[in-house]
Amino acid sequence: MGVALPVLPTTPFVLLAAICFSASNEKMARWLEKSRVFGPYIENYRTKAGIPIWLKCASIAFLWTGLSISMVLTRAVWAYILLGIVGIGVTVHLLMIKTKKK
């Protein structure tokens, strides 16, 4: 869900899947950890290495693009306020995450 919906970030769902797989199916947990797409998320979370600056910038740009499209399509004041609060919160959260050194 987090990959397709701009309001829901992908990382919590990936981490939740990793936790569930590690508790229930060791083979699936290893597969997820070795995944070319999701493996780095899990590794960076476990080691607290942070995320690269380019990924922070891309995430914030994608977030605000998705939120802006949603605001234009809904054309409701309550949606502007809600999506604006969500966007600010997620942006602050992303900026507070440690930046990974190369």
N, C-alpha and C positions, 0 to 999 in steps of 0.2 A: 504494500500500500504506500509506503514511504517513497518509493521510486516514482510513482505516478502522480501522487498528490503533493502540490507544493507546500502545503501547510504542515504535512507530516514528514519529518526528516527520516532519512533512510537508516542512519547509524543506530538509533535505538532498536529498530526492528532486527537489524543484523546481529547486534549484541544479544538481544533476547533469543534469537534463533540459536546462536552459539551456546548460550547458557542451557537452553532446553536440550539441544543435541548432546552436549557434553554430559548431561545428567541421564539421558535416556539411550543414546545410540552413539557409541564411540566412533564407529566407522563414519557416520554422517558428520560428526564433529570434526574429524580429521579432514574430510572432504571440504567442509566449509572453511576451515582454517587454511587449507592449501589452495583455495579458490583464487584465481587471478584477480577477480573483481573484489571479493569480500575479505580475502585474507589480510590485506594490508590494514583494513579498518580494525579488525580484531587484534592484530599484532600491535598496532599503534595504541590501542586502548589498554591492552595488557601491560605494555612497557611504559605507558604514559609519555610516549615520544612526541606526541602532538601531531598536528597536520601541517603540510606544506602551505606556504603563503598563497601559492597559485590556487590551491584548492579552497582556501578561505575566500578568496576573491571570487572565484567561480561560483561557489555556493551562495554567497551573498547576492551576486548578480542574478543567478537563477531564481533564488528566493523572491527577490523584488520584482523580477519579470513576471513570475507566476502570480504573485499577489496583485500586481497591477492589472494583469489580464482579468483576474477574478473580480477586482473592483469595478473595472469597466463593464464587465458582463452583468454584474448584479445591479449596479446603479442604485444601491441603497445606502443611506447614511450609516445605518448600524453595521453594514458590512465593511464600509471604509474604516470605521473606528475599530472594529474587531480585527480586521486583517492588518491594520496599521499597528495595533498593539502586539499582535503575534509577530509581525515582521521586525519590529524594534526588539522584542524579546529574543528572537532567534538570532538576530544580528549581533546583539550584545553577547549572547552565549558563544557564538562563533568567534568573536573577537577576544573573548576571555580564555579560549582554549589555547594551550601552549603551541607556539609555532615551531614546527619541526625544522631542525637544521638539516642542510643537505648532506 
